[in-house]
Amino acid sequence: MAPGEYAVLYSSNQLAALGEQKSIPIGGPFCTVFGSLTEAEEHARQQVRLLPTLRCRIYDQEGLGREPVREIRGSEHKGESEISARFRRWGGSVLFFGGLGLTILDWSKDFSLSWPAMIGTRMMPVGLILLVTELVVVIEARRKKSRVERTPEFDDRR
């Protein structure tokens, strides 16, 4: 791509579904290149309106080597392999504090039961990893937001 051009990449397997519904060839484009960011954004918004489960990512001439310039998601889009923030919070809390409770229960019985501590000590690290991951995601999102607010020109790559 030449400088000033922008490519819209579509989320996986979404064009095949769109092709079945809208008479678009199933082997449709992997990406569409536009001469300006405005054209690319308008096209992406139009595609998302046609198929609410679609996600369009807009890249500049640097391509996939950098973060997308814009990402436009449909209202029904679900990430391909993302663990939701809700799962990280709830699952992490249940595993960590449940494991802690089981370990304390066995400790209070002088480890005579042995199974609660065995299960609890295996639950706690997984829960801790989920909770720490969520904490890092939240902190990075706040840092990114404050960095964008401090820059004079709004740039989505930061």
C-alpha positions in Angstrom: 0.0 0.0 0.0 1.1 3.5 -0.7 1.3 6.2 2.0 -2.2 7.7 2.7 -4.0 4.4 1.8 -5.9 2.5 4.4 -7.0 -1.2 4.4 -10.1 -2.6 6.1 -9.6 -6.1 7.3 -12.7 -8.1 8.3 -13.0 -10.5 11.2 -12.6 -14.2 10.4 -15.4 -16.2 8.7 -17.7 -13.1 8.8 -17.6 -12.5 5.0 -18.8 -16.1 4.3 -21.8 -15.5 6.5 -22.4 -12.1 4.9 -22.1 -13.8 1.5 -24.7 -16.3 2.3 -27.1 -13.6 3.5 -26.5 -10.8 1.0 -25.6 -12.6 -2.2 -21.9 -11.6 -2.0 -19.4 -14.2 -3.3 -18.2 -16.4 -0.4 -14.6 -16.0 -1.6 -15.0 -12.3 -1.1 -12.2 -9.9 -0.3 -9.9 -10.5 2.6 -9.4 -6.7 2.8 -10.4 -3.6 1.0 -8.0 -0.7 0.3 -9.2 2.9 0.3 -7.5 6.2 -0.6 -8.4 7.9 2.7 -9.2 7.1 6.3 -12.7 8.7 6.0 -13.6 6.3 3.1 -12.3 3.3 5.0 -14.2 4.3 8.2 -17.5 4.8 6.2 -17.1 1.5 4.5 -16.4 -0.3 7.8 -19.4 1.3 9.4 -21.6 0.3 6.5 -20.4 -3.3 6.7 -21.0 -3.4 10.4 -24.5 -2.2 9.9 -25.1 -5.0 7.4 -23.7 -7.7 9.7 -23.7 -6.7 13.4 -21.4 -9.6 14.3 -18.6 -8.2 12.1 -15.5 -6.5 13.3 -13.5 -4.3 10.9 -9.9 -3.2 11.6 -8.4 -0.3 9.6 -4.7 -0.3 9.0 -2.4 2.3 7.4 0.5 1.6 5.1 2.5 -0.1 7.9 -0.1 -2.9 7.7 -0.3 -5.7 10.3 3.1 -4.7 11.7 1.4 -2.1 14.0 -1.8 -1.7 15.9 -4.9 -0.9 13.8 -5.6 2.8 13.2 -9.3 2.2 14.0 -11.4 -0.8 15.0 -15.2 -0.8 14.3 -17.2 -3.5 15.9 -20.8 -4.5 15.4 -23.1 -4.6 18.4 -23.1 -8.4 18.4 -19.4 -9.0 17.8 -17.8 -11.4 20.1 -14.0 -11.8 20.3 -12.6 -15.0 18.8 -10.6 -16.3 21.8 -10.8 -13.6 24.4 -11.5 -14.4 28.0 -14.1 -11.8 29.1 -13.3 -9.3 31.9 -16.4 -10.7 33.8 -15.0 -14.2 33.7 -11.5 -13.1 34.8 -13.0 -11.2 37.8 -15.6 -13.8 38.9 -13.7 -16.9 38.0 -10.5 -15.5 39.5 -12.2 -14.5 42.7 -14.0 -17.8 43.1 -10.9 -19.8 42.5 -8.6 -17.7 44.6 -10.8 -17.2 47.6 -12.4 -20.7 47.4 -8.9 -22.2 47.4 -7.9 -19.9 50.3 -11.0 -21.0 52.2 -10.3 -24.7 51.6 -6.6 -24.3 52.7 -7.7 -22.4 55.9 -10.3 -25.1 56.6 -7.6 -27.8 56.4 -5.2 -25.7 58.4 -7.7 -25.3 61.2 -8.0 -29.1 61.4 -4.2 -29.4 61.6 -4.1 -30.7 58.0 -5.8 -34.0 59.1 -8.2 -33.9 56.2 -5.4 -33.2 53.6 -7.8 -33.0 50.6 -9.0 -29.4 51.1 -5.5 -28.0 51.2 -4.5 -30.1 48.2 -7.4 -28.8 46.1 -7.1 -25.3 47.6 -3.4 -24.8 46.8 -4.1 -25.8 43.2 -7.0 -23.4 42.8 -5.3 -20.4 44.3 -2.6 -19.8 41.7 -5.1 -20.1 38.8 -7.4 -17.6 40.5 -4.4 -15.3 41.2 -3.3 -15.4 37.6 -6.8 -14.4 36.4 -7.1 -11.6 38.9 -3.6 -10.2 38.2 -4.3 -10.4 34.5 -7.5 -8.4 34.9 -5.7 -5.8 37.1 -3.0 -5.4 34.4 -5.7 -5.0 31.7 -7.5 -2.3 33.7 -4.3 -0.4 34.5 -3.2 -0.4 30.9 -6.6 0.8 29.7 -6.4 3.7 32.2 -2.9 4.5 31.1 -3.9 4.5 27.5 -6.9 6.7 28.2 -4.9 9.2 30.1 -2.1 9.2 27.5 -4.7 9.9 24.7 -6.2 12.8 26.8 -2.8 14.4 27.3 -1.8 14.4 23.6 -2.8 17.5 21.6 -3.8 15.4 18.6 -6.0 12.4 19.1 -4.2 9.3 17.8 -5.9 5.8 18.2 -2.6 3.9 18.1 -1.7 4.9 21.6 
